[in-house]
């Protein structure tokens, strides 16, 4: 789900992880989840001016678990998913770099 979209500076997406049955309707739903048994994650891509005609793309992932049980479940989930997640993020950053340097498509 889109949490923020501020072209060309930042895009933020979020989701509920490690939990079944919770469907998000909108960004407010994401922000207000606080009951036990949930872990929510947000990931951004932010563009910063690096000077001399260059920019830097920064990406962060943040996770909030709402109770100790959700922390444990998320830890197991992350141990399993992290290698693939890291590869995807590296691929996205490489595609962003290619598009920025060529001014064309990332395909």
N, CA, C and O atoms as a MOPAC input file, in Angstrom:
PM7 MOZYME 1SCF
protein

 N      0.84200 1    -1.16500 1     0.00000 1
 C      0.00000 1     0.00000 1     0.00000 1
 C      0.89300 1     1.23600 1     0.00000 1
 O      1.89500 1     1.28900 1     0.71300 1
 N      0.51900 1     2.23100 1    -0.80900 1
 C      1.24600 1     3.49400 1    -0.82600 1
 C      0.96400 1     4.26300 1     0.46600 1
 O     -0.18900 1     4.50400 1     0.82200 1
 N      2.02700 1     4.63900 1     1.15200 1
 C      1.89500 1     5.46400 1     2.35300 1
 C      2.23700 1     6.91500 1     2.05300 1
 O      1.68600 1     7.83100 1     2.66200 1
 N      3.15100 1     7.11700 1     1.11100 1
 C      3.52500 1     8.46800 1     0.67500 1
 C      4.06600 1     8.37400 1    -0.73800 1
 O      4.75600 1     7.41800 1    -1.09400 1
 N      3.74700 1     9.37300 1    -1.53000 1
 C      4.23000 1     9.43400 1    -2.90200 1
 C      4.50300 1    10.89600 1    -3.20200 1
 O      3.58800 1    11.66400 1    -3.50100 1
 N      5.76200 1    11.27000 1    -3.11900 1
 C      6.16300 1    12.66000 1    -3.26300 1
 C      7.23200 1    12.77100 1    -4.34900 1
 O      8.39100 1    13.05600 1    -4.05100 1
 N      6.84000 1    12.54400 1    -5.63100 1
 C      7.83100 1    12.59300 1    -6.70400 1
 C      8.43800 1    13.99100 1    -6.80100 1
 O      7.72600 1    14.96900 1    -6.57200 1
 N      9.66600 1    14.11900 1    -7.11600 1
 C     10.64700 1    13.06800 1    -7.34400 1
 C     11.48500 1    12.75900 1    -6.10900 1
 O     12.57400 1    12.19700 1    -6.23000 1
 N     10.99600 1    13.11600 1    -4.92600 1
 C     11.81900 1    13.00400 1    -3.72300 1
 C     11.69100 1    11.69700 1    -2.96800 1
 O     12.70100 1    11.15800 1    -2.51400 1
 N     10.47300 1    11.16200 1    -2.81400 1
 C     10.32900 1     9.97700 1    -1.96900 1
 C      9.04800 1     9.22200 1    -2.29800 1
 O      8.01900 1     9.79700 1    -2.65500 1
 N      9.16500 1     7.90500 1    -2.15900 1
 C      8.00300 1     7.01500 1    -2.23800 1
 C      8.09900 1     6.07000 1    -1.04900 1
 O      9.17700 1     5.56700 1    -0.73400 1
 N      6.95500 1     5.82700 1    -0.38300 1
 C      6.92400 1     4.95400 1     0.78700 1
 C      5.78000 1     3.96200 1     0.62100 1
 O      4.64800 1     4.34200 1     0.32300 1
 N      6.09500 1     2.67400 1     0.82100 1
 C      5.07400 1     1.63600 1     0.78900 1
 C      5.05700 1     0.92500 1     2.13000 1
 O      6.06600 1     0.89300 1     2.83500 1
 N      3.92200 1     0.35900 1     2.48000 1
 C      3.80900 1    -0.34400 1     3.75100 1
 C      2.90200 1    -1.54200 1     3.62400 1
 O      2.06400 1    -1.61900 1     2.72600 1
 N      3.08200 1    -2.47900 1     4.53900 1
 C      2.24700 1    -3.66800 1     4.57200 1
 C      2.25400 1    -4.25900 1     5.97500 1
 O      3.10700 1    -3.92900 1     6.80000 1
 N      1.30600 1    -5.12200 1     6.22700 1
 C      1.28800 1    -5.90300 1     7.46000 1
 C      1.94400 1    -7.23100 1     7.12500 1
 O      1.57900 1    -7.88000 1     6.14500 1
 N      2.91300 1    -7.63700 1     7.93900 1
 C      3.61700 1    -8.90300 1     7.71700 1
 C      3.40500 1    -9.81300 1     8.92000 1
 O      3.11800 1    -9.33900 1    10.01900 1
 N      3.54100 1   -11.07700 1     8.71800 1
 C      3.47200 1   -12.08600 1     9.79000 1
 C      2.08800 1   -12.26800 1    10.39600 1
 O      1.96900 1   -12.86300 1    11.46700 1
 N      1.08400 1   -11.79500 1     9.77500 1
 C     -0.24900 1   -11.90800 1    10.37200 1
 C     -1.24400 1   -12.25600 1     9.28800 1
 O     -1.12900 1   -11.80100 1     8.15000 1
 N     -2.20400 1   -13.05200 1     9.64400 1
 C     -3.23900 1   -13.43800 1     8.68700 1
 C     -4.51700 1   -12.67800 1     8.96300 1
 O     -4.84400 1   -12.36000 1    10.10700 1
 N     -5.21900 1   -12.40000 1     7.90400 1
 C     -6.55500 1   -11.85500 1     8.05400 1
 C     -6.65900 1   -10.35100 1     8.16100 1
 O     -7.77400 1    -9.83000 1     8.17100 1
 N     -5.56000 1    -9.62900 1     8.24100 1
 C     -5.64200 1    -8.16800 1     8.34400 1
 C     -5.48300 1    -7.56500 1     6.95700 1
 O     -4.43900 1    -7.71200 1     6.32200 1
 N     -6.51000 1    -6.89700 1     6.50000 1
 C     -6.46300 1    -6.22900 1     5.20600 1
 C     -6.48200 1    -4.72400 1     5.44400 1
 O     -7.30000 1    -4.20800 1     6.20400 1
 N     -5.57900 1    -4.04900 1     4.78900 1
 C     -5.48800 1    -2.60400 1     4.93200 1
 C     -6.37500 1    -1.91700 1     3.90400 1
 O     -6.35500 1    -2.26300 1     2.72200 1
 N     -7.14000 1    -0.95800 1     4.35500 1
 C     -7.97900 1    -0.17800 1     3.43800 1
 C     -7.23800 1     1.03700 1     2.90600 1
 O     -7.40500 1     1.42000 1     1.74800 1
 N     -6.41000 1     1.64600 1     3.76800 1
 C     -5.72300 1     2.87500 1     3.37800 1
 C     -4.55100 1     3.12900 1     4.31400 1
 O     -4.31200 1     2.36400 1     5.24800 1
 N     -3.82400 1     4.21200 1     4.05500 1
 C     -2.64200 1     4.54500 1     4.86400 1
 C     -3.01000 1     4.78600 1     6.32200 1
 O     -2.22000 1     4.47700 1     7.21300 1
 N     -4.18600 1     5.32700 1     6.57900 1
 C     -4.61000 1     5.55100 1     7.96600 1
 C     -4.75000 1     4.21700 1     8.70200 1
 O     -4.36200 1     4.11100 1     9.86600 1
 N     -5.29700 1     3.20600 1     8.03900 1
 C     -5.37300 1     1.85500 1     8.61300 1
 C     -3.98800 1     1.39000 1     9.05900 1
 O     -3.80700 1     0.88600 1    10.16700 1
 N     -3.01600 1     1.57500 1     8.16200 1
 C     -1.64700 1     1.16200 1     8.45900 1
 C     -1.12700 1     1.88000 1     9.70200 1
 O     -0.55400 1     1.25500 1    10.59400 1
 N     -1.32500 1     3.17200 1     9.75300 1
 C     -0.79500 1     3.97300 1    10.85800 1
 C     -1.43600 1     3.64200 1    12.19400 1
 O     -0.77700 1     3.75000 1    13.22800 1
 N     -2.69500 1     3.24400 1    12.20300 1
 C     -3.40500 1     3.07800 1    13.46900 1
 C     -3.38800 1     1.65300 1    14.02200 1
 O     -3.87900 1     1.42300 1    15.12700 1
 N     -2.83500 1     0.69600 1    13.28300 1
 C     -2.76900 1    -0.67000 1    13.81200 1
 C     -1.92100 1    -0.65800 1    15.07900 1
 O     -0.74800 1    -0.28300 1    15.04900 1
 N     -2.51600 1    -1.06800 1    16.18000 1
 C     -1.76700 1    -1.10800 1    17.44000 1
 C     -2.13200 1    -2.31600 1    18.29400 1
 O     -1.47900 1    -2.58100 1    19.30400 1
 N     -3.17100 1    -3.05100 1    17.89700 1
 C     -3.57200 1    -4.20300 1    18.69800 1
 C     -2.48900 1    -5.28600 1    18.64300 1
 O     -1.70200 1    -5.32200 1    17.69700 1
 N     -2.44300 1    -6.16900 1    19.65000 1
 C     -1.42500 1    -7.21300 1    19.70000 1
 C     -1.48500 1    -8.13400 1    18.48000 1
 O     -2.51600 1    -8.26100 1    17.82000 1
 N     -0.34300 1    -8.76900 1    18.20500 1
 C     -0.25800 1    -9.83300 1    17.20400 1
 C     -0.00800 1    -9.33000 1    15.79200 1
 O     -0.25700 1   -10.06100 1    14.83300 1
 N      0.47300 1    -8.11600 1    15.63900 1
 C      0.73900 1    -7.58800 1    14.30400 1
 C      2.17400 1    -7.08500 1    14.19200 1
 O      2.76800 1    -6.63000 1    15.16900 1
 N      2.71100 1    -7.17500 1    12.99500 1
 C      3.96900 1    -6.52800 1    12.64400 1
 C      3.71200 1    -5.79800 1    11.33900 1
 O      3.19900 1    -6.37700 1    10.38100 1
 N      4.06900 1    -4.53400 1    11.31000 1
 C      3.88500 1    -3.77600 1    10.08400 1
 C      5.24400 1    -3.25800 1     9.63100 1
 O      6.10100 1    -2.90800 1    10.44300 1
 N      5.41600 1    -3.22000 1     8.31900 1
 C      6.69100 1    -2.82000 1     7.74200 1
 C      6.45400 1    -1.71100 1     6.72800 1
 O      5.46500 1    -1.71700 1     5.99500 1
 N      7.37800 1    -0.76500 1     6.70200 1
 C      7.35200 1     0.30900 1     5.71600 1
 C      8.71900 1     0.37700 1     5.04900 1
 O      9.74700 1     0.21400 1     5.70800 1
 N      8.72900 1     0.61600 1     3.75200 1
 C      9.97500 1     0.72900 1     2.99400 1
 C      9.88700 1     1.98000 1     2.14100 1
 O      8.84600 1     2.27900 1     1.55700 1
 N     10.99500 1     2.70800 1     2.07800 1
 C     10.99300 1     3.91400 1     1.25600 1
 C     12.15700 1     3.92100 1     0.28500 1
 O     13.14400 1     3.20400 1     0.44900 1
 N     12.00700 1     4.75100 1    -0.72700 1
 C     13.08600 1     5.15100 1    -1.62100 1
 C     13.07700 1     6.66400 1    -1.58600 1
 O     12.07600 1     7.29800 1    -1.92000 1
 N     14.20000 1     7.24100 1    -1.17700 1
 C     14.29700 1     8.69800 1    -1.04700 1
 C     15.47200 1     9.18100 1    -1.89100 1
 O     16.54400 1     8.57600 1    -1.87300 1
 N     15.27400 1    10.25500 1    -2.61700 1
 C     16.31000 1    10.83900 1    -3.46900 1
 C     16.81600 1    12.10600 1    -2.79300 1
 O     16.03900 1    12.98500 1    -2.42000 1
 N     18.14800 1    12.18200 1    -2.64100 1
 C     18.77300 1    13.35500 1    -2.03200 1
 C     19.79100 1    13.94100 1    -3.00100 1
 O     20.47000 1    13.20200 1    -3.71300 1
 N     19.89700 1    15.24900 1    -3.02900 1
 C     20.89000 1    15.93400 1    -3.85500 1
 C     22.26500 1    15.67500 1    -3.25800 1
 O     22.50100 1    15.95400 1    -2.08300 1
 N     23.18100 1    15.13700 1    -4.07600 1
 C     24.54200 1    14.87300 1    -3.61900 1
 C     25.51600 1    15.92700 1    -4.14300 1
 O     26.72200 1    15.82700 1    -3.91500 1
 N     25.00000 1    16.93100 1    -4.83900 1
 C     25.83500 1    18.00100 1    -5.36700 1
 C     26.49200 1    17.62700 1    -6.68700 1
 O     26.54200 1    16.45400 1    -7.05900 1
 N     26.98900 1    18.62400 1    -7.38200 1
 C     27.70700 1    18.44600 1    -8.65400 1
 C     26.90900 1    17.65700 1    -9.68900 1
 O     27.48800 1    16.93000 1   -10.49600 1
 N     25.59000 1    17.79700 1    -9.66800 1
 C     24.76000 1    17.11600 1   -10.64400 1
 C     24.44700 1    15.66900 1   -10.32500 1
 O     23.87200 1    14.96600 1   -11.15700 1
 N     24.81000 1    15.21100 1    -9.14500 1
 C     24.55600 1    13.83100 1    -8.73700 1
 C     23.45500 1    13.78500 1    -7.67700 1
 O     23.15800 1    14.78100 1    -7.01700 1
 N     22.87100 1    12.62500 1    -7.53800 1
 C     21.91700 1    12.40500 1    -6.45700 1
 C     22.21900 1    11.06200 1    -5.81200 1
 O     22.92000 1    10.22200 1    -6.37600 1
 N     21.68700 1    10.88800 1    -4.64900 1
 C     21.85500 1     9.64500 1    -3.89800 1
 C     20.46100 1     9.09300 1    -3.64000 1
 O     19.56100 1     9.82100 1    -3.22200 1
 N     20.29000 1     7.78700 1    -3.89700 1
 C     19.02400 1     7.12600 1    -3.59600 1
 C     19.23900 1     6.30800 1    -2.33400 1
 O     20.14000 1     5.47200 1    -2.26400 1
 N     18.40200 1     6.56100 1    -1.34200 1
 C     18.49700 1     5.88400 1    -0.05300 1
 C     17.22700 1     5.08000 1     0.14000 1
 O     16.13000 1     5.55700 1    -0.15000 1
 N     17.37700 1     3.86500 1     0.62700 1
 C     16.21200 1     3.04900 1     0.92800 1
 C     16.34800 1     2.50900 1     2.33900 1
 O     17.42600 1     2.08800 1     2.76100 1
 N     15.25200 1     2.52700 1     3.05000 1
 C     15.20700 1     2.01100 1     4.42300 1
 C     13.96800 1     1.14600 1     4.58300 1
 O     12.94900 1     1.35400 1     3.92400 1
 N     14.08000 1     0.18000 1     5.46500 1
 C     12.91400 1    -0.60700 1     5.86300 1
 C     12.78800 1    -0.48600 1     7.37300 1
 O     13.76200 1    -0.64600 1     8.10800 1
 N     11.59400 1    -0.20700 1     7.81300 1
 C     11.32500 1    -0.12100 1     9.25300 1
 C     10.17000 1    -1.04000 1     9.58200 1
 O      9.20600 1    -1.15900 1     8.82600 1
 N     10.29000 1    -1.69400 1    10.74000 1
 C      9.26900 1    -2.64900 1    11.16800 1
 C      8.85500 1    -2.30400 1    12.58400 1
 O      9.69000 1    -1.97400 1    13.42700 1
 N      7.56400 1    -2.38300 1    12.83500 1
 C      7.02700 1    -2.20500 1    14.18000 1
 C      6.15800 1    -3.41200 1    14.49800 1
 O      5.14700 1    -3.65500 1    13.83800 1
 N      6.56100 1    -4.16300 1    15.51100 1
 C      5.75100 1    -5.27900 1    16.00500 1
 C      5.00400 1    -4.78800 1    17.23600 1
 O      5.55500 1    -4.05900 1    18.06100 1
 N      3.74600 1    -5.19500 1    17.35000 1
 C      2.90100 1    -4.62600 1    18.39600 1
 C      2.95500 1    -5.36300 1    19.72300 1
 O      2.37900 1    -4.90100 1    20.70800 1
 N      3.64100 1    -6.50500 1    19.76600 1
 C      3.80500 1    -7.21500 1    21.04000 1
 C      4.96200 1    -8.20700 1    20.91000 1
 O      5.42500 1    -8.45900 1    19.79800 1
 N      5.44000 1    -8.77500 1    22.02400 1
 C      6.58900 1    -9.69200 1    21.97400 1
 C      6.36100 1   -10.91800 1    21.07400 1
 O      7.30100 1   -11.37900 1    20.42600 1
 N      5.15700 1   -11.44300 1    21.02300 1
 C      4.89100 1   -12.60100 1    20.15700 1
 C      5.07200 1   -12.21400 1    18.68700 1
 O      5.61700 1   -12.99100 1    17.90400 1
 N      4.62400 1   -11.03200 1    18.32000 1
 C      4.78900 1   -10.56800 1    16.94100 1
 C      6.26700 1   -10.32200 1    16.63500 1
 O      6.71000 1   -10.56000 1    15.51100 1
 N      7.03300 1    -9.85000 1    17.61600 1
 C      8.47700 1    -9.66800 1    17.43500 1
 C      9.12500 1   -11.00600 1    17.11200 1
 O      9.93200 1   -11.09400 1    16.18600 1
 N      8.78500 1   -12.03900 1    17.85600 1
 C      9.36300 1   -13.37100 1    17.61900 1
 C      8.97500 1   -13.89900 1    16.24400 1
 O      9.82400 1   -14.40100 1    15.50700 1
 N      7.70500 1   -13.79000 1    15.90100 1
 C      7.25500 1   -14.28600 1    14.58700 1
 C      7.93100 1   -13.51700 1    13.45800 1
 O      8.34700 1   -14.10400 1    12.46000 1
 N      8.03700 1   -12.20700 1    13.62100 1
 C      8.68600 1   -11.43000 1    12.57500 1
 C     10.15600 1   -11.81700 1    12.45100 1
 O     10.68400 1   -11.88600 1    11.34100 1
 N     10.81900 1   -12.07000 1    13.57100 1
 C     12.21800 1   -12.49600 1    13.52700 1
 C     12.40300 1   -13.76000 1    12.70500 1
 O     13.34300 1   -13.85600 1    11.91500 1
 N     11.52100 1   -14.72400 1    12.88200 1
 C     11.57700 1   -15.95400 1    12.08200 1
 C     11.30700 1   -15.66100 1    10.61400 1
 O     12.01100 1   -16.15800 1     9.73500 1
 N     10.29600 1   -14.86200 1    10.35600 1
 C      9.94500 1   -14.47700 1     8.98800 1
 C     11.13000 1   -13.78000 1     8.31800 1
 O     11.48000 1   -14.10300 1     7.18300 1
 N     11.74800 1   -12.82500 1     9.02000 1
 C     12.83200 1   -12.04400 1     8.43700 1
 C     14.05900 1   -12.90900 1     8.16500 1
 O     14.73200 1   -12.72100 1     7.15100 1
 N     14.35400 1   -13.84100 1     9.04500 1
 C     15.49100 1   -14.74000 1     8.82400 1
 C     15.30900 1   -15.52600 1     7.52000 1
 O     16.27900 1   -15.80000 1     6.81400 1
 N     14.07900 1   -15.87900 1     7.21200 1
 C     13.78300 1   -16.64200 1     6.00600 1
 C     13.76100 1   -15.74500 1     4.76900 1
 O     14.28600 1   -16.12700 1     3.72300 1
 N     13.16700 1   -14.57100 1     4.87600 1
 C     12.91200 1   -13.72300 1     3.71400 1
 C     14.06500 1   -12.77600 1     3.37900 1
 O     14.16000 1   -12.30400 1     2.24600 1
 N     14.94000 1   -12.49100 1     4.34500 1
 C     15.97400 1   -11.47000 1     4.14800 1
 C     16.84400 1   -11.67700 1     2.90600 1
 O     17.02800 1   -10.72000 1     2.15400 1
 N     17.38900 1   -12.86900 1     2.64600 1
 C     18.26500 1   -12.99100 1     1.46900 1
 C     17.56700 1   -12.57400 1     0.16600 1
 O     18.14600 1   -11.84600 1    -0.64000 1
 N     16.35400 1   -13.02300 1    -0.03600 1
 C     15.62000 1   -12.63100 1    -1.23900 1
 C     15.28200 1   -11.15400 1    -1.24100 1
 O     15.33700 1   -10.50000 1    -2.28300 1
 N     14.93600 1   -10.63000 1    -0.08900 1
 C     14.62200 1    -9.21500 1     0.03300 1
 C     15.83100 1    -8.35700 1    -0.33500 1
 O     15.69300 1    -7.35000 1    -1.03000 1
 N     17.00300 1    -8.75200 1     0.12600 1
 C     18.22700 1    -8.00600 1    -0.17700 1
 C     18.51500 1    -8.03400 1    -1.67800 1
 O     18.91200 1    -7.01900 1    -2.25000 1
 N     18.31800 1    -9.18300 1    -2.31800 1
 C     18.52400 1    -9.27700 1    -3.77000 1
 C     17.54900 1    -8.38300 1    -4.52900 1
 O     17.93600 1    -7.70100 1    -5.47800 1
 N     16.29300 1    -8.38600 1    -4.11500 1
 C     15.30400 1    -7.52100 1    -4.76600 1
 C     15.67000 1    -6.04800 1    -4.62600 1
 O     15.60500 1    -5.28600 1    -5.59000 1
 N     16.05000 1    -5.66200 1    -3.42600 1
 C     16.40400 1    -4.25300 1    -3.18500 1
 C     17.61200 1    -3.86100 1    -4.03300 1
 O     17.62700 1    -2.78400 1    -4.62900 1
 N     18.62300 1    -4.72500 1    -4.08900 1
 C     19.78900 1    -4.44000 1    -4.92900 1
 C     19.38800 1    -4.31400 1    -6.39600 1
 O     19.90600 1    -3.45700 1    -7.11200 1
 N     18.46400 1    -5.16900 1    -6.84500 1
 C     17.98700 1    -5.09300 1    -8.22000 1
 C     17.24900 1    -3.79900 1    -8.49500 1
 O     17.44000 1    -3.17900 1    -9.54100 1
 N     16.39900 1    -3.38600 1    -7.55400 1
 C     15.67400 1    -2.12000 1    -7.71800 1
 C     16.64600 1    -0.94700 1    -7.79500 1
 O     16.50500 1    -0.07200 1    -8.64900 1
 N     17.63300 1    -0.93200 1    -6.90000 1
 C     18.59400 1     0.17100 1    -6.90000 1
 C     19.41800 1     0.18000 1    -8.18400 1
 O     19.71000 1     1.25000 1    -8.71700 1
 N     19.79700 1    -0.99400 1    -8.69100 1
 C     20.54100 1    -1.06100 1    -9.95400 1
 C     19.68800 1    -0.54300 1   -11.11400 1
 O     20.18900 1     0.16200 1   -11.99000 1
 N     18.40100 1    -0.89200 1   -11.11800 1
 C     17.50300 1    -0.42200 1   -12.17700 1
 C     17.30600 1     1.08800 1   -12.09800 1
 O     17.26000 1     1.76200 1   -13.12700 1
 N     17.19100 1     1.62000 1   -10.89200 1
 C     17.05600 1     3.06800 1   -10.70700 1
 C     18.30500 1     3.77000 1   -11.22900 1
 O     18.21300 1     4.78400 1   -11.92100 1
 N     19.47100 1     3.22500 1   -10.89500 1
 C     20.73900 1     3.80200 1   -11.34200 1
 C     20.82300 1     3.79000 1   -12.86300 1
 O     21.18400 1     4.79500 1   -13.47700 1
 N     20.49000 1     2.65200 1   -13.47200 1
 C     20.54500 1     2.53800 1   -14.92900 1
 C     19.61900 1     3.55000 1   -15.59300 1
 O     20.00200 1     4.22000 1   -16.55200 1
 N     18.41300 1     3.65300 1   -15.08200 1
 C     17.45600 1     4.58900 1   -15.68000 1
 C     17.93200 1     6.03100 1   -15.51800 1
 O     17.80800 1     6.83600 1   -16.44100 1
 N     18.47500 1     6.35200 1   -14.35300 1
 C     18.96300 1     7.71800 1   -14.12100 1
 C     20.13200 1     8.05200 1   -15.04700 1
 O     20.22700 1     9.17000 1   -15.55400 1
 N     21.02000 1     7.07900 1   -15.26400 1
 C     22.21200 1     7.33000 1   -16.07600 1
 C     21.92400 1     7.32300 1   -17.57300 1
 O     22.63400 1     7.97800 1   -18.33700 1
 N     20.91000 1     6.60400 1   -17.99900 1
 C     20.62000 1     6.51800 1   -19.43900 1
 C     19.44400 1     7.37900 1   -19.83600 1
 O     19.25300 1     7.66600 1   -21.01800 1
 N     18.64500 1     7.79900 1   -18.85300 1
 C     17.45900 1     8.58500 1   -19.15500 1
 C     16.38200 1     7.78500 1   -19.86000 1
 O     15.45100 1     8.34700 1   -20.43800 1
 N     16.51500 1     6.47800 1   -19.80800 1
 C     15.56400 1     5.64300 1   -20.53800 1
 C     14.85700 1     4.66100 1   -19.64300 1
 O     14.75600 1     4.84400 1   -18.43000 1
 N     14.37800 1     3.63000 1   -20.26500 1
 C     13.62900 1     2.58600 1   -19.59600 1
 C     14.55300 1     1.71700 1   -18.75500 1
 O     15.74400 1     1.60000 1   -19.04300 1
 N     13.99500 1     1.10700 1   -17.71300 1
 C     14.78500 1     0.19000 1   -16.88800 1
 C     14.63700 1    -1.24700 1   -17.36600 1
 O     15.22600 1    -2.15700 1   -16.78300 1
 N     13.86900 1    -1.45700 1   -18.40400 1
 C     13.64600 1    -2.81700 1   -18.91400 1
 C     14.83200 1    -3.31000 1   -19.69600 1
 O     14.81700 1    -4.43400 1   -20.19700 1

